[in-house]
């Protein structure tokens, strides 16, 4: 090659440099087993950056470089092969390649007759001329994007990559333009892939699976365009065309774009995530949109059709609306929403960055029975509601004007009337007013809500002769026999979003109850409060027929649930029947008691006295009447001083003690009965005297005593054999050979009962023995056999479930056999003691 003469070293003035003569050069390199990693590092430059690969391959071939003039006019011919080693490191990528071509530096063009490159999961093949006037045919296939991470990093692509390829991707197209700024154009096909969007300050991370993507692609360092793109997943499809300007291959906030898209049967959650939103709304949506502008300031229009959606816990059958996007705000116009039988129309808009909103909505025919927040499970609320709502501002400083009208309001299936509520903001407060048009009584509502954190509120409710019948029916099993009402006021204070911090003060000036034809009302105003999860009754004085009761105290609703209640006075026992229709009672119970402890382990202190009471329960053969006596409570000890009653035509006396300590109940009870008649089973009536003692605890107890059966009557047609066969399934036979028998019943409590049989003259067998000529006195009978069995829970005082007795006559010497034609075994008696 030729070059300029070197500068003179003498002190003489240097001559002007001569024009460099034309260089003529020829360089040839022969490569053999050269490290591909070292070769990539040597070729790396700012103009042509080489990705930071760690290739595992050795390069062989030739490179011939020649120019005439300057190196910028060079022509480089190459023929190279890359061969991977038999073994490579875990961080290295094995490569297999073959390339033959000529690079023309003057025109920045590349003749590439042959090029193939194979990576573990990808393959590239190309052929042609890359220049401003010609293109290279390019084919790329890949089953994993892991091979491409170094290339994506080299061009400053996203990290981590939001796409995970589970299937395969192919690109067939061309590469044109200068080597320093190539342009790609072709068709991209992708099967089975996931799009993973990371979490942001406003959204949760989203993983979305897609079945396929097909699109025509045009991409360069200055622009990106996707045409006729179709994205599919099951029944969901997205058809779109998008183009955007790039800055050196990157999309920045100031880059312009154009978008046209049609979305069918898409998940609302996916659409929200792509748009950067995260609201509790789900369902299926059809969407068409046209948008343009920049990433920082997009604008556009569209339509949305929503079906089978759930918004804030409420179902939405269908919603249709026009969309507008401008200045960071998304707006809904001509909105039409169907919620069960109700309709909402109007418009709304929201700006996520400024949190500004505006809305103008009207709702018609809302079914209160389908509103989830009103469904308590025990108390039903029905009716229809209409509303109008206008508002603007931000959640911190809103301006609201709302009206709510409820018609045909029904409480627990009883028509109540109508209710109107108005809400208007004034500065930083929301003023609430409401009035009712009820069939019985009235309700007035007033209050303020502070529009700041927690929304602290002060609400006042005034009640005048408000009907209590629906509440009574719902929270007790009985039915009111007359009209019950209340007059008073409630004052509530606390943050709207934290009901557990609310406080309530109530004053009931007039409370009237009519239960089981017993009318009760308050003597003085009833005052109570609720604060810190505790109910405190300052004063409660009820008077009425047979009732004069005063009570006060407190009950903790959380934590240990401590209780401290005092009751003094007397109460008509008929009132207890109002809580359970199967329970019938009458009489008067006088009390003076204080209850402490907790709701789980109450500790009563005081006494109860019953006067001329009666108690019966549906399904129990006999009730109690003429009930008189007293019971004394001493915290964990109960003493029955005296308690007597009549039952089954006889008398019953109860005495004893019981203690309750550390969740353990221990008792010692005595029951004495005289001429007590029991009609059980159906068709059998028995009369007996008894003295029973029951001692023990709920886990183990002993029942002992004597039962004297004085009379058993059996109605004609009673099938003893069927009853005994049924009893035999639960009994074992224990023989007895004496007129009096003792039967041991083995179960959780151990009863020991002695049962005495009486002479035949007091036994009425099923067959009409009156037709028999029986001498007087009737001869005694002996018990020929006995069987008994009981299966009883340890918590109920039951002793004898069945006893089968066969009686045989004892021949009398003075009685001729021709006179008595009684069968040798003429009667089988079954009795039950509960």
Buried (B, 14 or more C-beta within 10 A) or exposed (E): EEEEEEEEEEEEEEEEEEEEEEBEBEEEEEBEEBBBBEBBEEEEEEEEEBBEBBBBBBBBBEBBBBBEEEEEBBBBBBBBBBBBEEEBEEEBBBBBBBBBBBBBBEEBBBBBEEBBBBBEBBBBBBBBBBBEEBBBBBBBBBBBBBBBBBEBBBEEEEEEBEBBBEEBBBBEBBBBBBBEEBBBBBEBBBBBBEBBBEEEEEBEEBEBEBBBBBBBBBBBBEBBBBEEBEBBBEEBBBBBBBBBBBEEBEEEEEBEBBBBBEBBEBBBBBBBBBEEBBEEBBBBBBBBBBBEBBEEEBBBBBEBBBBEBEBEEBBBBBBBBBBBBBEBBBBBEEBEBBBBEBBBBBBBBBBEEEEBBBBBBBBBEBBBEBBEEEEEEEBBBBBBBBBBBBBBBEEEEBBBBBBBBBBEBBBBEBBBBBBBBBBBBEEEBBBBEBBBBBEBBBBBBBBBBBBEEEBBBBBBBBBBBBBBBBBBBBEBEBEBBEBBBBBBBBBBBBBBEEEEBBEBBBBBBBBBBBBBEBBBBBBEBBBBBBBEBBBBBBBBBBBBEBBBBBBBBBBBEEEEBEBBBBBBBBBBBBBBBBBBEEBBBBBBBBBBBBBBBBEEBBBBBBBBBBBEBBBBEEEEBBBBBBBBBBBBBEBBBBBBEEBBBBBBEBBBBBBBBBBBEEEEBBBBBBBBBBBBBBEBBEBBBBBBBBBBBBBBBBEEBEBBBBBBBBBBBBEEEBEBEEBBEEBBEEBEEBEBEEEEBEBEBEBBBBBBBBBBBBEBEBBBBBBEBEEEEBEEEBBBBEBBBBBBBBEBEBEEBBBBBBBBBBBBBEEBEEBEEEEBEBEEEBBBBBBBBB
